[in-house]
Amino acid sequence: MSIKQSNSSYIQVIVDDREVNSLTVQVLQKMQGVEVIIQRLQLGDYEIDKSLLFERKTLLDLAVSIKDGRLFRQAGKLASSPMRSAIILEGTSRDLIDCKMRREAIQGALVTLAIVLGIPLLRSKDADETARLMVYAAKQVKTVEIGAIPRRVKRPKGKRKIQLHFLQGLPGVGPERARRMLNLFGSVENVCSASQQDLMKIPGIGRHLVGKIRWVVS
């Protein structure tokens, strides 16, 4: 019996073939309930369960990629992905001693990634922790998707308030966007069945956000 058949917590990790010699891959291959597939990825270093995308960078590679501009090209593509994306920064501050880059420059890049582009930054001290962090993240996402972690907010009363509350659970949809959606389409059902073109008629919702919304409701 395969892992997938015998274990509901089965996790599939697709690793970019350029990462094949990473110690992180070796750790993942030894983890129970994890299937590792090596192939070329067009984006990111690790794709998990076709829903999470991770770019792994050592701190030294972070500094080099800031200098040559590669970091922001990669980050822009991650930000436009319909999958949940994150960058894992691996290593300790000692790794940056010889990078000859000002602390302010690195901090500025991290602010751009996290605040401007909205990409989560996760920290790990080594390859082992990187592997465990990705698997833990995948398990947390599965837990949320099956409803095991309730949203800790006061339950709304009234049909329209419940509809707005539901719509605010979609990626990137806050109170104002939820109101615009409901006003335009009239019901949650219509929002969920709306095409990408129709969703883009809503002010403040672009192609990137529409892709995430359609990914969730499809």
N, C-alpha and C positions, 0 to 999 in steps of 0.2 A: 504494500500500500504506500502511495506517495505521501510526502509531507503534506501536500495540499489537501489530500483526501482525509488525512488523519488528524489534522491540526487546524482549527479555525483561525489560529493566529499566524498562519503561514504568511510569509512576506517574500515577495519577489523583488530582487534588486538587479537592475540592468546597469552594468558598469561600462563606461566608455573604454574602448580597448587601449586608449593611451594611458589609462590608469592601472593597467593590468599588473604592473610591478609594484604598486603601492602596498605598503603594509596593511592599509585599511582593507584592501580586498582579501588579504590572507585572513584577517580577523573575521570578516563577514562569512567567508567560506567555512569557517569552523563553528559558526553559531547555529544552534539548533533551530529548526523552523524557518531558516532563511535559504532561499534558492538564489544563487548568483549566476547571472548570464552575462557573458562578455560580448559586446558588440559595439559598433561605432554609434555614438550619440551625436546628433546635430547640435544639441544644447545641453550644457551641464556635464557633470562627471558621473552622477549617480541618479538614476530614475527608479523610484520605489512605488510599486503597485500602480503604476501609470497615473499617479496622482501627486507625487512629491518629486521635486527636482532639486538636487543639491550640487553646488559648485564648491569643491574643496580647495582651499588655498593655505599653504604654509604662510607664516607671517613674512618670511623672506620673499616668497613669490608674490605676496600682496604688494610689498614695496616695489618690486621690479615691475609688476603689472601697472602700478600707478605711474611710474616713470615713462613707460612706453605706450600708455594709453589703452592697453589691452583690457584693463579692469572695467572701464566704463563701457566699452563695446560689449563685453560679456554681460555686464549688469543690465544694459538696455534691453538685450535679448531676453534675459531672465524675467525682467519686469513685464515683458509683453507676452510671456507664456501663459496659457490658460491653466497650467498646473500651479499648485502652491510651490513657491520657490524660496530658497534660502542659500546663503553663503556660510560655509563653515570655515572659520579661521583657526588653523591648527598650529600649535607651538606655544612658546613662552616668550616673554619680553627679551630674554637673552638672545633670541634668534635675530633680533633687529640691531644688535650692537654694531655690526659692520655694514649695515645697509646704507649709511651715509645719507639718510633722509630725515628731515626735521620732523619732530613729533607732531607739530601743527599741521604739516602736509598730510600725514597719515590720518590724523583726526578729521581733517577737512574731507578727505575721501570717504571716511566712514559715515560722516554726517550726510554726505550726498547719497550714499547707498541706502542708508536706513530712513532718512527723513524725506529726501527729495524723490527717490525712486521707490521707496516703500519696501525694500528688500530686507527681510530679517537677517541679522548677523548672529551666528551662534559661535561659541568659543569651545575649543577642546585643547587639551594639553598635548595629546599624541594621537597616533593612528588608532589605537585601541579605543580611546574615548570617542573619536570621530565615528567609528563604526557603530558603537553602542548608542550614540546620540541619534544617528539616523534611524536606527531600528526603533528606538524609544519614540521618536517623533511619529513614525508610521503607526505604531500601536496606539498612540494618543489620538491620531486622526481617526482611526477605526473606532475607537471608543466613543468619540464625539458623534460620528456618523450613525452609530446604532442607537444614539440617544441616551447613553449611560451617564453623560455629564449634562445635566439640565442647565439652561441659561438662568443665572441667578438674578432675575428681574421680576418685578411684580406683574402678575398675569393681568393683561388688559381685559376690559369688559366692553361689550358692544361689538357688532360685526365689523365695522370699519376699523376700529382700533385693533382688533385681532388680525385683520388683513394687513394693516400697516406693520404690525409687530412681526408677522410672518415674512413680509417682504424685506424687512430690515435684517433678516437672517441671511440674505443673499450677499455675495461678495461685493464689498464697496458700496453697499446701499445703506445710507443713513436715513433719518426721518424725512428730510426734504426730497430726496430722490424717490423714496417710497411713496410719498404723497403725489409726486408727479406721475409715477407709474400707475397708481390707482386711478388718478383723475383721467389719464389718457385711455387706459384699457378697461376700466370699470370693474375688474375682478382679478383675483389672484390667478384664477384659471387662465384668463386671457393673457396675463403677463407671462406665465410659464409656457404658453403655446406660441407666443409672439416670435416672429422671425428676427434675425439679427438686424435687418434693415429697419423693421418697425421699432425695435428697442432703441436704435440709434436716433430716433426722432425725439427722444426725451432729452431735454437740455442737461448737460453735465455728464452724459453717458457716452463714452467713445467706444471705438472698436475693441480696444484692449479689455475694458470692463465688460462689454457685451459678451466677449468670448468666455470670460469666467462665469458669467451668469448662465449662459447657454450650457456650459459644461456641467454646472450644478443641476439644472432642471432637466437635462436630457436623460 
